[in-house]
């Protein structure tokens, strides 16, 4: 069967856009070949794919400014893309839009130990920031599982967390400043190396905005001194509910671990087969609790955690006695996704967040859902802050299994909202959870959120189709087209 030929008008329009971008991006700054475009057809949510119209690979902020100015004037849509490790389809391309890849923005621009700050371009990986400062005894706290590959610009766009977000916060708690380009082409700066800027908290608005408000071109983050001592403990339980009870009890005792992660039996088995971290295989759930600080404090807290674990019914307790052993405990958890990939052809990763005290109830309900739909689920959690990452196992080659997995995922997220939680802890809404936004927000809420987007992007050209189930044109909400210098943020520095 022959594919229909593209409409001549569409072809001419694409050639026109390519011509304009070629004048802005010399050399290898443009990807137009179909086979090369396939590298950009999806992000980490590989169930959804779409070839972009064209991929632009700028090297300077000025080039991005020129691209956005052109697109704003010519009504061309834009999709910003970091490393492509996102799991909610936030960087899913548009057939009629330009994908802007930020991989060439890969330099650390400044390391300032006096102010405990690092200035980096958005394509720098999360782990590279810690690598740049660890010899001086510093590190960058947020540590997503994909830290070896995910970019700091993408971390800002999704407000990424990681294992140590319980004590040290998400990206938003470690972000000091941003440079970004608005859809109009204007370059603005928010924050700096100081702790808090006066006026509107625009940096808080941009963090977690999923590429809907602008293209980030520079990031300033806070770095921390390494703790004197770090020790991790493995704690095994006869049930997931018992593990959940232990999590709640540790927090209720006033203990704030550096990290607290939980895994169920299926996840434990997959990780141990893959990494051999020394996880016990005769338990239903495991907690990894990491304690850090002065040695005397860590030793005292270890004893307290052991007593709490015993009261919760723990059957296994092992504390790390060396840095190598601590890293070994974590290696299994950091390899959760590839480990599960070895036991199932495909899986969907959910990202709901719940109140900690509801964890046992939610785990029990999820087990019932799994039995009813006939799909297995391996559970890993940032247990300390209630961020769940159920991995729903399925086979895309079996008719109907993807749809069944999606429905199972939707049911899990609805359950999270029902018990007082939210749809996402760190992966974002993207296209994956877009149609569930009505579960958490009223129509009035969603309209007000979109009014804020209109202030940054009046024509709705920046990453359209993401986050909002029923996107509205700004004019529909009474937001008239205004010049950038009339935007209601007069205190933003412009360049």
C-alpha positions as CSV (number, residue, x, y, z in Angstrom):
1,X,0.0,0.0,0.0
2,X,1.5,3.3,-1.1
3,X,1.6,6.2,1.4
4,X,-0.2,9.3,0.4
5,X,2.0,12.1,-0.9
6,X,2.4,15.1,1.3
7,X,0.4,18.1,0.3
8,X,2.5,20.5,-1.8
9,X,1.6,23.4,0.4
10,X,2.9,21.5,3.4
11,X,6.1,20.6,1.5
12,X,6.6,24.3,0.5
13,X,6.0,25.4,4.1
14,X,8.6,22.9,5.5
15,X,11.2,24.0,2.9
16,X,10.5,27.7,3.8
17,X,11.1,26.9,7.5
18,X,14.2,24.9,6.8
19,X,15.6,27.8,4.7
20,X,15.0,30.3,7.4
21,X,16.6,28.1,10.1
22,X,19.6,27.4,7.8
23,X,20.4,31.1,7.8
24,X,20.4,31.1,11.6
25,X,22.2,27.7,12.2
26,X,25.2,27.2,9.9
27,X,27.0,23.9,9.5
28,X,25.5,20.8,11.2
29,X,23.0,22.8,13.3
30,X,19.9,21.4,11.5
31,X,18.5,17.9,11.1
32,X,16.1,17.3,8.2
33,X,16.8,13.7,7.1
34,X,14.0,11.3,8.1
35,X,16.3,8.6,9.5
36,X,18.2,11.1,11.6
37,X,15.0,12.6,12.8
38,X,14.0,9.3,14.3
39,X,16.5,9.8,17.1
40,X,14.2,12.6,18.3
41,X,10.8,10.9,17.8
42,X,10.1,10.3,21.5
43,X,11.5,10.8,24.9
44,X,11.6,8.1,27.7
45,X,7.9,7.5,27.2
46,X,8.5,5.3,24.2
47,X,4.9,4.2,23.8
48,X,4.2,7.5,21.9
49,X,6.2,8.5,18.9
50,X,6.1,11.3,16.3
51,X,8.7,12.5,13.8
52,X,9.4,16.3,14.2
53,X,9.1,18.6,11.3
54,X,12.8,19.5,11.8
55,X,15.3,19.5,14.6
56,X,17.4,22.6,15.4
57,X,20.6,22.2,17.3
58,X,21.7,25.8,18.3
59,X,25.0,26.5,20.1
60,X,24.3,30.0,21.4
61,X,21.6,31.8,23.3
62,X,21.5,34.4,20.5
63,X,20.7,31.6,18.0
64,X,17.8,30.4,20.2
65,X,16.6,34.0,20.4
66,X,16.6,34.3,16.6
67,X,14.8,31.0,16.2
68,X,12.0,31.9,18.6
69,X,11.7,35.3,17.1
70,X,11.2,33.8,13.7
71,X,8.8,31.2,14.9
72,X,6.7,33.8,16.8
73,X,6.4,36.0,13.7
74,X,5.6,33.0,11.4
75,X,3.3,31.1,13.8
76,X,5.6,28.0,14.0
77,X,5.4,25.7,17.1
78,X,8.4,24.9,19.2
79,X,9.2,21.8,21.4
80,X,12.3,22.3,23.7
81,X,14.2,19.1,24.3
82,X,17.0,18.3,26.8
83,X,18.5,14.8,27.0
84,X,15.2,13.0,26.1
85,X,15.2,11.0,29.3
86,X,11.8,12.4,30.5
87,X,9.1,9.8,31.2
88,X,5.8,11.7,30.6
89,X,6.1,12.7,26.9
90,X,7.0,16.3,27.6
91,X,9.5,16.3,24.7
92,X,7.2,14.4,22.3
93,X,7.7,16.2,18.9
94,X,5.0,17.8,16.8
95,X,4.7,17.0,13.1
96,X,4.2,20.7,12.4
97,X,6.7,22.0,14.9
98,X,10.4,22.5,15.4
99,X,12.2,20.5,18.1
100,X,15.0,22.5,19.6
101,X,17.7,20.2,21.0
102,X,19.9,21.6,23.6
103,X,22.7,19.0,23.5
104,X,25.3,21.5,22.4
105,X,24.8,23.6,25.5
106,X,27.0,21.3,27.5
107,X,29.5,23.4,29.3
108,X,29.9,24.3,33.0
109,X,30.5,28.1,32.9
110,X,31.4,28.9,36.5
111,X,32.2,27.1,39.8
112,X,32.0,29.5,42.7
113,X,32.9,27.8,46.0
114,X,32.7,31.0,48.0
115,X,29.0,31.4,47.1
116,X,28.5,27.6,46.8
117,X,27.1,27.9,43.3
118,X,27.7,26.3,39.9
119,X,26.6,28.0,36.7
120,X,25.9,25.5,33.9
121,X,24.4,25.4,30.4
122,X,21.2,23.4,30.2
123,X,22.7,20.4,28.4
124,X,25.1,19.6,31.2
125,X,24.2,16.3,32.9
126,X,23.1,16.2,36.5
127,X,26.0,14.0,37.5
128,X,28.5,16.2,35.7
129,X,27.8,19.0,38.2
130,X,28.8,16.8,41.1
131,X,31.8,15.4,39.2
132,X,33.0,19.0,38.7
133,X,33.0,19.8,42.5
134,X,33.4,16.6,44.4
135,X,37.3,16.8,44.7
136,X,36.7,20.0,46.7
137,X,34.2,18.2,49.0
138,X,31.0,19.4,47.4
139,X,28.1,17.9,45.5
140,X,24.8,18.7,43.9
141,X,22.0,17.1,45.9
142,X,19.1,16.2,43.5
143,X,19.9,12.9,42.1
144,X,17.4,11.3,39.7
145,X,18.0,7.7,38.7
146,X,19.0,8.9,35.2
147,X,21.5,11.4,36.6
148,X,24.3,10.0,34.4
149,X,22.3,11.1,31.3
150,X,19.5,13.6,32.2
151,X,20.3,17.3,31.7
152,X,20.1,20.0,34.3
153,X,17.8,22.0,32.0
154,X,15.4,19.1,31.8
155,X,15.6,18.8,35.6
156,X,14.4,22.4,35.9
157,X,11.6,21.8,33.3
158,X,10.3,18.8,35.2
159,X,11.4,19.9,38.8
160,X,13.2,16.5,39.1
161,X,13.9,15.0,42.5
162,X,15.7,11.7,43.2
163,X,16.7,9.5,46.1
164,X,17.9,12.4,48.4
165,X,15.1,14.8,47.8
166,X,13.6,13.9,51.2
167,X,16.2,15.8,53.2
168,X,17.7,18.1,50.5
169,X,14.7,18.9,48.3
170,X,13.8,18.8,44.7
171,X,15.4,20.9,41.9
172,X,13.3,23.9,42.9
173,X,14.9,23.9,46.4
174,X,18.4,23.8,44.9
175,X,18.0,26.3,42.1
176,X,19.4,29.9,42.4
177,X,19.1,31.4,39.0
178,X,18.0,31.0,35.3
179,X,18.5,32.5,31.9
180,X,15.8,31.8,29.4
181,X,14.5,32.9,26.1
182,X,10.8,33.9,25.8
183,X,8.8,33.0,22.7
184,X,9.2,36.6,21.6
185,X,12.9,36.0,21.4
186,X,13.7,38.2,24.4
187,X,16.4,36.9,26.8
188,X,15.6,37.3,30.5
189,X,17.4,36.4,33.8
190,X,15.7,35.3,36.9
191,X,17.4,35.0,40.3
192,X,21.2,34.7,40.6
193,X,23.7,33.4,43.1
194,X,21.7,34.9,46.0
195,X,19.1,32.9,47.9
196,X,16.0,34.8,47.1
197,X,15.1,37.5,44.5
198,X,12.5,40.2,45.3
199,X,9.2,40.5,43.6
200,X,7.2,37.8,41.9
201,X,8.6,34.2,42.3
202,X,8.9,33.8,38.6
203,X,11.7,31.2,39.0
204,X,9.3,29.1,40.9
205,X,6.8,29.4,38.1
206,X,9.3,28.4,35.5
207,X,10.6,25.4,37.5
208,X,8.4,22.5,36.6
209,X,6.7,24.3,33.7
210,X,7.6,21.5,31.3
211,X,8.9,23.8,28.4
212,X,5.6,25.7,28.1
213,X,7.0,29.1,29.0
214,X,10.4,29.4,27.4
215,X,13.7,27.8,26.5
216,X,16.2,27.7,29.4
217,X,19.7,28.6,28.3
218,X,21.6,28.8,31.6
219,X,21.1,27.4,35.1
220,X,22.7,28.4,38.5
221,X,22.4,25.8,41.2
222,X,23.4,25.5,44.8
223,X,26.1,23.0,45.8
224,X,26.5,21.5,49.3
225,X,29.4,20.3,51.3
226,X,29.5,16.5,51.6
227,X,28.4,15.2,55.0
228,X,31.1,13.9,57.4
229,X,29.6,10.4,57.5
230,X,27.0,8.6,55.3
231,X,25.7,5.1,56.2
232,X,22.9,3.2,54.5
233,X,20.9,0.3,56.0
234,X,19.0,-2.4,54.3
235,X,15.8,-3.4,56.1
236,X,13.6,-6.3,55.0
237,X,9.9,-6.8,55.9
238,X,7.4,-9.7,55.6
239,X,4.9,-7.4,53.8
240,X,4.8,-4.1,51.9
241,X,2.4,-2.8,54.4
242,X,4.9,-3.4,57.2
243,X,7.5,-1.5,55.2
244,X,5.1,1.4,54.7
245,X,4.4,1.5,58.4
246,X,8.1,1.7,59.2
247,X,8.4,4.7,56.8
248,X,5.7,6.6,58.6
249,X,7.1,5.7,62.0
250,X,10.6,6.9,61.2
251,X,9.3,10.3,60.1
252,X,6.9,10.4,63.0
253,X,9.9,10.0,65.3
254,X,11.4,13.2,64.0
255,X,14.1,11.5,62.0
256,X,14.8,12.9,58.5
257,X,17.1,10.5,56.6
258,X,19.2,11.7,53.7
259,X,17.2,9.2,51.6
260,X,14.6,6.5,52.2
261,X,13.7,4.2,49.3
262,X,11.3,1.2,49.2
263,X,11.0,-1.8,46.8
264,X,8.7,-4.7,46.7
265,X,9.5,-8.4,46.1
266,X,9.4,-8.3,42.3
267,X,11.6,-5.2,42.1
268,X,14.0,-6.7,44.6
269,X,14.4,-9.9,42.6
270,X,14.9,-8.1,39.3
271,X,17.6,-5.7,40.8
272,X,19.4,-8.5,42.7
273,X,19.7,-10.6,39.6
274,X,21.0,-7.7,37.6
275,X,23.4,-6.0,40.0
276,X,24.0,-8.4,43.0
277,X,23.8,-5.7,45.7
278,X,23.2,-8.2,48.5
279,X,19.4,-7.7,48.8
280,X,17.6,-10.5,50.7
281,X,15.3,-12.5,48.5
282,X,13.1,-13.9,51.3
283,X,11.3,-10.7,52.1
284,X,8.3,-8.9,50.6
285,X,9.7,-5.4,50.8
286,X,13.0,-3.6,51.4
287,X,13.8,-0.2,52.8
288,X,17.1,1.6,52.1
289,X,17.5,4.2,54.7
290,X,20.5,6.5,54.5
291,X,21.6,8.6,57.4
292,X,24.2,11.4,57.2
293,X,25.9,14.0,59.4
294,X,28.4,13.9,62.2
295,X,29.5,10.4,63.1
296,X,28.0,10.5,66.6
297,X,24.6,11.6,65.3
298,X,24.6,9.0,62.5
299,X,25.4,6.2,65.0
300,X,22.7,7.3,67.3
301,X,20.1,7.5,64.5
302,X,21.1,4.0,63.3
303,X,20.2,2.6,66.6
304,X,16.9,4.5,66.6
305,X,16.0,3.3,63.1
306,X,16.8,-0.3,64.1
307,X,14.4,-0.2,67.1
308,X,11.7,1.3,64.9
309,X,12.2,-1.3,62.2
310,X,11.9,-4.1,64.8
311,X,8.7,-2.7,66.1
312,X,7.3,-2.6,62.5
313,X,8.2,-6.3,62.1
314,X,11.4,-6.2,60.2
315,X,13.1,-9.6,59.5
316,X,16.4,-8.3,58.1
317,X,18.7,-5.4,59.1
318,X,22.1,-4.7,57.6
319,X,24.1,-1.4,57.9
320,X,26.9,-0.4,55.6
321,X,30.4,-0.4,57.1
322,X,32.3,1.2,54.2
323,X,31.7,3.6,51.4
324,X,32.0,0.7,48.9
325,X,29.2,-1.2,50.7
326,X,27.0,1.9,50.9
327,X,27.4,2.4,47.1
328,X,26.6,-1.3,46.6
329,X,23.3,-0.9,48.4
330,X,22.4,2.0,46.2
331,X,23.5,0.4,42.9
332,X,20.6,-1.9,42.8
333,X,18.0,0.9,43.4
334,X,19.7,3.1,40.8
335,X,19.4,0.2,38.3
336,X,15.7,-0.3,38.9
337,X,14.6,0.6,35.4
338,X,17.1,-1.5,33.4
339,X,16.6,-4.4,35.9
340,X,12.9,-4.5,35.3
341,X,13.5,-4.2,31.5
342,X,15.2,-7.7,31.7
343,X,12.0,-9.4,33.0
344,X,9.4,-7.7,30.7
345,X,9.4,-6.7,27.1
346,X,7.8,-3.3,28.0
347,X,6.8,-1.3,31.0
348,X,5.1,1.9,31.9
349,X,6.5,4.0,34.8
350,X,3.9,5.9,36.9
351,X,4.8,8.8,39.1
352,X,2.1,9.6,41.7
353,X,2.6,11.1,45.1
354,X,0.6,10.3,48.2
355,X,0.6,11.3,51.9
356,X,3.1,9.0,53.7
357,X,0.7,7.6,56.2
358,X,-1.5,6.3,53.3
359,X,1.3,4.2,51.8
360,X,0.1,0.8,53.3
361,X,-3.4,1.4,52.1
362,X,-2.3,2.4,48.6
363,X,0.0,-0.6,48.3
364,X,-2.8,-3.0,49.2
365,X,-5.2,-1.4,46.7
366,X,-2.6,-1.5,44.0
367,X,-2.1,-5.2,44.5
368,X,-5.8,-5.8,44.1
369,X,-5.8,-3.7,40.9
370,X,-2.9,-5.8,39.5
371,X,-4.8,-9.0,40.2
372,X,-8.0,-7.7,38.6
373,X,-6.3,-6.5,35.3
374,X,-3.9,-9.4,35.0
375,X,-0.8,-7.3,34.7
376,X,2.2,-7.5,37.0
377,X,3.6,-4.4,38.7
378,X,7.0,-3.9,40.3
379,X,7.1,-1.1,42.9
380,X,9.9,1.3,43.7
381,X,9.2,4.4,45.8
382,X,10.9,7.5,47.1
383,X,9.2,6.4,50.3
384,X,10.2,9.3,52.4
385,X,8.2,11.9,50.5
386,X,5.5,9.5,49.2
387,X,6.6,9.5,45.6
388,X,5.5,6.2,44.0
389,X,7.0,4.7,40.9
390,X,5.0,1.6,40.0
391,X,6.4,-0.1,36.9
392,X,3.5,-1.8,35.0
393,X,4.8,-4.7,33.0
394,X,3.2,-5.6,29.7
395,X,4.0,-6.8,26.2
396,X,3.3,-4.3,23.4
397,X,3.2,-7.2,20.9
398,X,0.1,-8.6,22.5
399,X,-3.0,-6.9,21.3
400,X,-4.7,-4.7,23.8
401,X,-1.9,-4.9,26.5
402,X,-0.7,-1.4,26.1
403,X,-4.2,0.0,26.5
404,X,-4.7,-2.2,29.5
405,X,-1.4,-1.0,31.0
406,X,-2.4,2.6,30.4
407,X,-5.8,2.1,32.1
408,X,-4.1,0.5,35.1
409,X,-1.7,3.5,35.3
410,X,-4.6,5.9,35.1
411,X,-6.4,4.0,38.0
412,X,-3.2,4.2,40.1
413,X,-3.0,7.9,39.6
414,X,-6.7,8.4,40.3
415,X,-6.1,6.5,43.5
416,X,-3.2,8.8,44.5
417,X,-5.4,11.9,44.0
418,X,-8.3,10.2,45.9
419,X,-6.2,9.7,49.0
420,X,-5.0,13.3,49.0
421,X,-2.0,13.0,46.7
422,X,-1.1,14.5,43.3
423,X,-0.6,13.2,39.8
424,X,3.2,13.7,39.6
425,X,6.1,13.9,42.0
426,X,8.9,14.6,39.5
427,X,8.2,13.2,36.0
428,X,5.7,15.9,35.0
429,X,2.3,15.8,33.3
430,X,3.4,15.9,29.6
431,X,1.0,14.0,27.4
432,X,0.9,10.9,29.7
433,X,-1.2,12.5,32.4
434,X,-2.7,15.4,30.5
435,X,-6.2,13.9,30.3
436,X,-6.1,13.3,34.1
437,X,-5.7,16.9,35.1
438,X,-9.4,17.2,35.6
439,X,-9.1,14.7,38.5
440,X,-7.0,17.1,40.5
441,X,-8.0,20.6,39.2
442,X,-11.3,22.3,38.4
443,X,-12.0,24.0,35.1
444,X,-11.4,27.3,36.9
445,X,-8.0,26.1,38.2
446,X,-7.0,25.0,34.7
447,X,-8.1,28.2,33.1
448,X,-6.1,30.3,35.6
449,X,-3.0,28.2,34.9
450,X,-3.4,28.8,31.2
451,X,-3.8,32.5,31.7
452,X,-0.3,32.4,33.3
453,X,1.1,30.6,30.2
454,X,-0.5,33.4,28.0
455,X,1.6,36.0,29.8
456,X,4.8,34.2,28.6
457,X,3.4,32.8,25.3
458,X,0.4,34.7,23.9
459,X,0.2,32.7,20.7
460,X,0.4,29.3,22.4
461,X,3.4,28.2,20.3
462,X,5.6,26.8,23.1
463,X,5.2,23.1,23.5
464,X,1.5,23.0,22.7
465,X,-0.6,19.9,23.4
466,X,1.2,19.2,26.7
467,X,-0.2,19.4,30.3
468,X,-3.6,20.8,29.5
469,X,-6.4,18.5,28.4
470,X,-8.4,21.3,26.7
471,X,-5.9,24.1,25.7
472,X,-7.5,27.4,25.0
473,X,-6.3,30.3,22.8
474,X,-5.3,33.3,24.9
475,X,-7.9,35.4,23.2
476,X,-10.7,33.0,24.3
477,X,-9.9,33.9,27.9
478,X,-9.9,37.6,27.3
479,X,-6.1,37.8,27.1
480,X,-5.3,40.3,24.4
481,X,-2.1,40.3,22.4
482,X,0.4,42.6,24.1
483,X,3.9,43.7,23.4
484,X,6.6,42.0,25.5
485,X,7.5,45.3,27.3
486,X,3.9,45.5,28.5
487,X,3.9,42.1,30.1
488,X,3.0,42.3,33.8
489,X,6.5,41.5,35.0
490,X,8.3,44.8,34.8
491,X,11.1,43.8,37.1
492,X,12.5,41.1,34.8
493,X,16.0,42.0,33.6
494,X,16.0,42.0,29.8
495,X,19.0,41.9,27.5
